């Protein structure tokens, strides 16, 4: 078991390592003065920013405010305390509508999941959830995304310090099937 002084120094070193790895300006000086009190916050490279970015698989994404000089893809990591998924569902059903004397049928596919997001910092944060929307699919959620960035739906969720928030996101795909003559109008 480490003495308390060694534990605080270790937390500060972890924070310094994260700051160096992600190039967070100003965080090195701040972390040397006071180590993060929450063990997860010490690993969180976003403590100097108001946004925490995650993708549809709950990977923590580099903050776009950090301009990387390297062209290589960043190493993505997960932290289940900050973001995890619950109620991941996929379903398919047939929808029927009548248009004049024709019955229109569509095969509808639904994919939905709920993000559980926890702000482990001591200040308010915005979670920026980036959900990929496959070609031919549309977002079928309430709330709707704050914006679409190409094929990515961008949702913004506010969280107070220590708060856990949930975001339910669904996408929908509709494929038309053969049209049939309606029996209600035939006669």
N, C-alpha and C positions, 0 to 999 in steps of 0.2 A: 504494500500500500504506500502511495506517495504522500509525503508531507504536504500540507496546505500550500506552502510557498512554491513547491515544485509543481503542484497542480495548476496554480495561477500562471506560472511561467510557461507551462506546457500549453495552456489555453492561448496565451499571448503568441507563442510560436506558431500554433496552428493558424491563428488569424493572420499573422504576418505571412505565412506560407500561402494562404489563400489570396491575400492581397498581392503578393508577388506573382502568383500564377495567373491571376486575372487582370493584373495591372490596374488595380483600383487606386486612383490618385487620392492622396490625402489620408488614406486609410492606414498606411504604415505609421504615420506620426500619431494618429488617434489611438491605434491599438497598443502602441508602446506605453501610452499614458494609463489606459485602463482596459484590462482584458474583458472580453465579453463574459457576462455572468451566466448565460444559458449555453450549455455545451453545443447545441445545434447552431446557435447564433455565431459561435466561434468558427464554424465551418461554412457559414453562409457568406458568399462573396458580395451579397447585395446590401450589406448593412450601411453602405454609404449612399444608397439610392432609395428612391421611394417606390420602385417597382421590382417585382419578382416575376420573371418570365418562366413559364412552363409550357411543354408541348402536350399533345394528346395522350402521351404515355406517361405523363408526370415526370419527364426528364427536366431538370433545372437547366435552363438555357442561359448562355451569356447575355448580359444586358446589352442591348444594341447601342447604348450610350458609349460603350467601350469600343473604340475603333481598333480592331486587331490589325497589326501590320503583317501578320503571317497569313498566307492563303490557305493554310491547312484547316481542316474541319476540327472544331473544338471537341474535346472529350466530354460527352454528356454523362451526367450522373443522376441518380435518384436519391431522394431522402424522404422516406415514408412519413416522417413527422411533418414535413412541410407540405407535401402533396401526395395523395394516394387516391386510387379510384375505387368507387363502390357502385353497386348495382349496374354492372356492365351487361347490357342486354342487346340481343339481335332478334328481330322478328320479321315475319313475312305474312302478308294477307292479300286477299282479293277485294278490291273496291268496285262496286257497280253503280253506274248512274244511268239515267234514261235521258236521251237527247232526241226529242221528237218521237219517232217510232223506232229508234235504235237503242239497244242497250250497250253501253260502253263499259268495258271491263279493263281494269288495270291491276297488275301485280305490283304491290307496294312493299318495299324493303325498308326497315327502320333499324338504325343503330343508335343506341343511346348509352350514356354513361354519366355518372355523377362524380365530380371532382370534390375532394375534401381538402381544403386549403387551410393551413394554420400559419398565422403570423407569429413567428418565434422571436421577433425583434421587440425593442422597447418603444418603437415609434409606429405610427400608422403606416400601412403599406397598401399598394395596389398590386394585386395579382393580375398578370397579363397572360391569359390562357390562349395558346395558339392551336386551334383545332383544324387539321387538314380536312378539306371537303373534297372527296374523290370526284372525278369528272362525271357529270350526269346526276349528281346528288345535290340536294339543297339543304340548308339549315332549317330545321323544324323545331325551334326552341323558343321558350319564353324565359328569359329575355333573348332578343335577337342579338347578334354580335355588334359590338361598337363599330366595327369596320371589317371590310374584306380586303385582304392583301393578296391579290392573285387568287389562288385556290385555298387560302388559309383564312378561316374565320377567327377574328381577334375579339376576345371577350375581356372585359375589365371588371374586377371584383375588388371592392374595398374591404380592408380588415383592420380593426383596431389592434393594439398590442395584445398578444396572447389569444386573440379571437380565432375561432374556427368557423369558416364559412363554407357553404356548399354551392356548387354551380352544376346544374343539370343541362347537358348539351345533347341534342339529337340531330341526326341527319336522315334524310329521306330520299329514296329513289323510286320513281314511278315508271313502269314499263307497260305501254298499252298492249292489250291482247286483242284477238279478233272481235270485231263488232258483230252482234247478233240482232236479228229482227225481234222487237219486243212483243211478247204475247199479249200485253195489256192493250195494244192498239190494233192488233190483228183481229179480224173478226168475223 
